[in-house]
Amino acid sequence: MSTRTTHSVARFSGEFMLAGVDQMLPAGEYSIIMDEELIEGLSRMAYRRSGTFIEVPPASGRRELQRFKIGPDDLELALRRDAAAHGNLVAVDGA
């Protein structure tokens, strides 16, 4: 099965929580990774999302980025809440 991965950046003006992440996250920019797999057997190419992930900088005492699987709807909701709380537009940039 063929897969593709796209990257984007989500910007938060204040701290936030996401379902699937076991900690409060501080304001900042976060890498978002979306994996999609090719739907075979169609007359044209089509992909379905197979996973959405957020990369979180290491907590104190850790060296590696943490990657959490999140729901795309949960990310959208967190961005909208952040925008409403801080008077910003929802900010997600493709990379």
N, C-alpha and C positions, 0 to 999 in steps of 0.2 A: 504494500500500500504506500502510495506517495504522500508525503507530508510537506508542509511549508510552515515557516515560523516568521511572524512579523513582530517588530519591536515598536514601542511607543513610550512616551514619557507622560506621567500624570503629575500635576503640580497641586500641592495642597498648601493653603495659607495658614491653616491651624492644625493642631493635632487631631487625629481621627482613629476610628476603629473600623476594621473590616472583618466580616465573618470569615473564618478560616485562619485568621492571624491571632495568636494568643497574647498580644500585647498592644498597648496604645502606641501609635506611631506618631512621631513628631512631624511638624510642617516640613515641607521640602519637596524635592523632585524624586520620583520613583520610576524605575524601569518596569514596564509592563511587557510581558511576553505572551503572545497568543499563538498556540499551535493549532493547525488545521490539517485535516486529512482529506484526500481526494475521494470523492464519491464515484466509485467505478460503475461502469455500465450505462452511463448517460451519454446522450449524443453530443453533449458539450461538457466542458470542464466545469465542475462545481466542487466546492470544498465545504466541509462542516467543521465547526470549532470542536476541538478535542480537549483543550485545556487553556486556561488563562492563569497567569502567574504574576506575582509582584515580587520584585527583588528588594530586600530590606537590608540596609547597611548593618554591619555587625554590631551587636551590643558590646558594651565594654567587656574586655576580657576575651572576646572572640576575634578570630582573624578573617573568617569567610563571610561573604554575603549569605543571607538566608533567602530562600525562595519558597514562597507559600502559594499553594493553589487557591485561587479565589473564584468567585462567581462573577461574570461580567456585569450582571445586574447589580450586585453588591458594590462593585467599583463605581458604576454609574451613580448609584444612590449616594455613596460617600462623597463623590465629586460635587453632586448637586447640593448636598447639605453644606459642604465647605463653601461653595460659591454663595449660597444664601446667607450663611453666617458672616461672611467677609465681604459681601457686596461685589464679588468677582464673577466673571464669566467662567463656565466650566472649561477647564484647560486639559486637553489630552492632545499631544502632538505625535504624529507618526514620525518614525525615524527612518 
